[in-house]
Amino acid sequence: MKVDVYTHPAGLLHDTGPGHPESSSRLKAVLQALDDPACATTRRLQAPQASRAQLERVHDAAFVDFVFAAAPTAGRVHLDADTVMCPASLDAALHAAGAVCAAVDAVLGGPLRRAFCAMRPPGHHATRNHAMGFCLFNNVAVAAAQALEVHGLQRIAIVDFDVHHGNGTAEIFHSDARVMYASSHQAPLYPGTGARGEHGVGNIVNAPLPAGAGSSEFREAFESVILPELDAFAPQLLLVSAGFDAHRLDPLANLNLDAADYAWVTAQLCALAARHAGGRLVSSLEGGYSLNALRESTIAHVNALAAG
């Protein structure tokens, strides 16, 4: 199966400063992985910018104004202790959100069934009115709103296997029964959300994992908790927040997954998309801070997308 990759050079120009874990080297590692002979053949497409209207479906207009105004003309500014903007950051963030919207339009409007969005900054911590956790705009939430408002879908599932809970995505759709948000993540860990008892309006599914958990616990969480809920929901489109920081090599967390686990979970999600959504699945890069782990996990993920 063909996998289109949406990316843009702007993602490499978002400069978070020396020593920051969310650096341009992450995207370089992903793009290198996509060029590796071991990776399935993909077609690379230039991501457009998201429009203000697309952003304001999930973010308050005042917040969008704030991010636009915060972009510096020189140097860097901190929106919080972790979240940094340089002069190129706004352009990168607009292309990151635009990538996922373009991918949604492609899988819902034509023969394409799989897409991977290789962009940064990531998005799943951005709430309706706050940038945080390296994230400016919530890319996957903007994409879900694109599918709802432009394409008229009524059931969209967002699956997030980043090691950190996507508090922003959960907050944005907490009361919207059209969107199911399902997350596996380490707990306790930043940002401190994602308890098993958080259910929204029946559309929030959390499977927290303790520090030190590995393949067996991760797969059990999907098999016993997440996948049954997704099957019952029967989504018309599957969106994936693909963070690879639950890998055993990642420096920011303490789970013990490897590339085989990412291949497995991606295959499970492709099978679910085939059962309910005509195979339509769009994946968007979130975290992952070991460059070696990021390369091998990207290859595993994209190969499983292509095989599924």
N, C-alpha and C positions, 0 to 999 in steps of 0.2 A: 504494500500500500504506500502511496506517495505521502510524504511528510513535507509540508512547506515550512520554512523557517522565516519568521519575521524579525528583522533586526535593523539597526541603523548606526552609522558611525557616531552619532551624538552620544550614544551610551558609553563610549570610550572617553569622552571629554568631561564627564561628570567627575570632578576632582574633589575627593573628600579629605585630602591632606595626608601627610606622612603618617604611617602606622595605622591608618583607619582600616578595619577589616573589610569594609564594603568598598573595594577599590576597583579601578578599571582592569586590574589583572584578572579579576574574576571573569569578566566578559571575554577577555582575551583567551582565557583557558577554555571557556565554553566554545568559542569560535574555532579554536585549535582542535577541540574534540570533534566538532562537526566536519572538519577537514580530514580527520584521521581515516585511513583505509578501513579500519575496523568498524567505522560508523556507517549506518545505512545512507544511501544517496539521498540528498535533500535538495530542494530548490530554495535558494535564498532570495527573499523579497524585501524591498525597502519599506520599513514601517512608516506610515504617515503620522503626523501630529494628531492627537485628540483635540477636538474643538472645545471651547468653553461650554457649549450646550451639553456635550457628552459628559464632561466632568461634573457639571452641576446637576446631573441626574442623581448622583450619589454624594456629592459634597455641597455644603452650604456655599452660596455665592460669595459671602463675606470671606470664607476660608480660601476660596480660589483667588479672590482679590489679594488676600494676604500673601499667598505663595508667589503670585506674580510680582507683587511689590517688594517682596523680600529678596528677590534675585539680585545679587550685587553686580556692579559694573566692574569691580576688581576685587581680588582677594577672596575670602570666604566668610560666610556668616553661619552661625549655629542656630537652628530653629529649636533644638533642645541639645542635651549633652551628646547625643549620638547622631543627630540628623543635620547634615551639612549641605550648604549650597555654595557653588562657585558661579561665575558668570555663565557657564555652559549648562548648569544643572536644570534650569527650567526647560530648556529645549530637550534635554535627555528625558526628563519626566513626561513631557508631552508626547514624545515618540514612544516611550514605554507603554503609556496608556493607549495610544493610538495603535500600537502593534496588536494588542489583544482585540481591540474593536475590529480592526481589519481582518484578523483571523476569524473572528466570529462571523463577519459578513461573508467571508469566503466559504466557510463550511456550511453556512445556512443558505447560501445563494447559488451553489454550484456543486460540481462532482467531488470537490475536495472533502475529505473526512477527518484528516488529522493535521494539526498545526502546532508548532512549538515556537514560542516567542522568546528570543534570546536578547533580552534588554535589561537595563538597569537605569535608575534605581528600582529596587523591589517595591512592593506595594501593600502587602497584606496587613501591616500595622497601621496604616493611615486610616483614621476614623473619618466620620462625616465632617468634623471641623478641627482636626489636629493632624499635623505631620509628626511622625515619631518612628523610632526603631529603624532608622535609615530610609524610611519611606516618605515620599511627598504626596503622591496621589495613589489611590487604591486601584491598581491596574485591573485586577480581576473583577472587582466590583463594577468598575466602569464598563467592562465587557459584558457582564451579566445584564446590566441595565440596557445596553445596546440590543441584546437579544430580546429582552422584554418589550422595550418601547418601539424598536424599529421592526423587529421580525415577529412580534406578537406571541412569543412563546409564553407558556403558563407554568412550566415546571423546569427549573434549571438547578442543577446540583454543582456545588463548588467543593472539591475535595482538596484538602490541604495537608500534605505530609511533611512540611517544614518542621524542624525540631521546635520552633517557637509557635505558640498559638497565634492565629491570625485574628487578633482582637478587633482590628478595624473592620474586617469583612463580617465578622459575627455581629458587631454593633450595627453596621449599616443595614443588614438584612434581618435583624433580630425579630422584627414584627412583620416581615413580608413572607407569607406562607408560600409564595411562588418560588422562593429560592431556598434550597436546603444547603446548609454549610456543615461539612463533616471534617473533623480535624483529628489527626494523631499528632501528639507533641509530648515533649518532656515536661513533667511537672513535679515539683515546683521549678520554675524557670521564668525568665522574662517572657511576657509582660505581666505574669501573675494571674492571667485569666484562663478560661477553658476548663473549668471544673466539670466533672461528669454530670452534675446535676443541672447545668445550664441547658435549657431546652428551647428558649425562645417561645414561639407559638407552635412548638412541635417540630420545628425546622432546623434546630441546632443539635448536632451530634458530636460529642467530644469523647475521645478515647485517650486520656492522659496516660503516659508511661513514666515509670520511675527512672531516675538516673541509673545507668548500668544496664538497662533493658536492651535486648538485641533482637535478632531475627525472629526467634520464636514468639516473643511477646508482641512484636510489631505485627507479624502475620496473624496472630490470634486476635489482636484488636480489630483488624480489618475483617477477618472471617466471621467473628462473633458479634461485632458491634456495627461497624461502618457499612460493610457491603449489604447486610440484610436490610438496614434502613434505606439505603440507596435503591435497592430492588423494590421495596415497598413504595417508594416515592415515584419510581419510574420516570426519571428525568428525560426531557426532550433534547437536552444538550448537557454535556459534561465539561466543566471547566476545572483545571487542575492548577493549584498553587504548588509548583514544583520546587520546593526547597530541598537541598541535598546536604543540609547541616546536621542531620541525624546520623551521618556517616561516622564510623568509629575514629576517623582521622581528624574530624572537625575540631578546631580549637575553642569554639564558643559554647559547646554543650557536651553532654556525657551519655549519649546513646551509642549503640554499637552495631549500626547497620553497615552493609557494604553494597557494592554495585548490584549484586545478585538480588538483593531485597528491592532495589528500585526497579529492576527488570520485572520482578514478580508482581509488585503492586501495580505497575503500569499495565502489565498484561491483564490483571484482574479488572482494571478500570476500562481497558479497551473492550473486554468481553461484556462488561456492564453496558457500555455505550452501544455495543452491537445489539444487545437485547432490547434496549429501550429508546435509543436516540438515533437510529440509523447509522451507528458508528461514529457520530459526530463528537469530537473531543478536541479541545484547545487547551494547551499547556502553557503556563507562563512561569519563567524563572523567578524564584524568590531568593532564599538564602543559600549558603554553601561557601565556606571560608577556608577550606583546605583546597589548594589548587589541584593537587593530584586527585583528591577525592572528587572534585568537581568535574575534572576531565572524564574519569572513568564512569561516574554516575550519569553524566550527560550521554555518553555513548550507550550505556545500558538503557536509559530512558528512551532515547530516540530509536534505537533498534527495536525496542518493544512496541513503540508507536507504529513503526513501519510494518512489523510482523502482525500486529493486531488487526 
